Amino acid sequence: MQDFQEVTMSENFDFSVPSLGEPKIQSPIKMSTVKGDSIANYVADEERIIYDINAATGDTRGPFKKEELLERAGPREKVYFNPAHVHAAVVTCGGLCPGLNNVVRAIVRCLWYSYGIHRITGIKNGYRGFLPESKFKTLELDPEYVDDIQSKGGTVLGSARGGGDRVSDIADAIERLNINMLFTIGGDGTQRGALELAEELERRKLKVSVIGIPKTIDNDLSFIQRSFGFETAVEMAVNVVRGAHVEAHDTINGIGLVKVMGRESGFIAAHTALAMSDVNFCLIPESHFDLEGPDGLLESLRKRIVERNHAVILVAEGAGQDMVDETGETDLSGNKRLTDIGVFLKRKIREYFQASNLEVNIKYIDPSYIIRSAPANSNDSIYCSRLGAHAAHAAMAGKTKTLISMVNNTFVHLPMRVAVSKRRHVNTEGSLWRDVVENTRQPASLVNKEKRAVKEKKQS
Ligand code: F6P
């Protein structure tokens, strides 16, 4: 697994989970309160786990305060909502990601079958489906509607960027629709919007549970061990790299260049490189590289071609952005539109080898959207159905402003406020990147020595 705990308890986080009020209603789900009777038990709010599992001999941590520990997710014995009074809504926001349909399906099935909730609305095309000018009709979701949606990529609800900042308009729509449970499936922008929305609903004295299911194919959310769809993305990327390797290998001085998603964090590229020892250069946003000069990418690539006659470069879209002209544009989520680093590298590589009078054959492959639109693989499907069910249980228990997350292989409630506080990046001094460099056998740094020396001097 990746080293995801780059945020350690040397920083203090308050993991207290906000709630709408005291859950007083007996859950309609029949579970046990007795350990050892072979029947699944309800989960109590007091059941908690430690976040930071790094430890040292003589560790003096503890006794822990309640807020220092993460609350276990799962069905509670007492719930906050009377199922007969619930109107739930589900929305998928931002870019696509494998597993969206699986999560929607799991939420619907858990609410319907486990709690007997029969008013579930699908909001079309992200937060924009809530807006007053929206022409998108809502969908009635039931087990029949979601019956086999998990076999398809994408989302039956449609997804879109933007609209999340129109908090007051969205709150108005929630009031008009009488929604008291909202599931927001989306990345950090979506969850930031969900948090502001929940605060607005609170100000209006409306008891609406807002539960987020974190979604990012880039796997760049902090406090989340692995985001759903990520494994599928890596699996898809591995197939592409396999093709790039064959193309590179079976020609004269072949170079396979593959670009994958990863705007600010290169997790897909790093994991793919580890899964496929055919990658010779893995380039990610977190690890700066030079193009020119004795230690730069082009010269390292030349050496590799001379020695082995073929090479595969795997680049994350956000890598090397300091070398290209900025587009000056942003998308509706407020993200900078990136310049295609793959196209840039292809041109630079071609020019370099032409000038060196060395024949090379470059094949550039950009599978980004093919990867993102794939249906979830088995492992992600398992993960998604569990995330969805845990989200339904959390909402029924009256939790709000909370995400469902997996931490230390345990499903937990993670306050949105904490989750959106920072992005996760590949730690270039951590074990994941170390193993990638070992596996690709690329130089530990593709930055020229003189430049490194200047930087080190500045830092000391
Ligand atoms: O936000 C996740 C992400 O997959 C990024 O890696 C990528 O830059 C972006 O979405 C592309 O999405 P779109 O083309 O829909 O804006």
Boltz pocket constraint, residues with backbone or C-beta under 6 A from the ligand:
constraints:
  - pocket:
      binder: B
      contacts: [[A, 94], [A, 95], [A, 96], [A, 187], [A, 216], [A, 217], [A, 218], [A, 261], [A, 262], [A, 263], [A, 317], [A, 331]]
      max_distance: 6.0
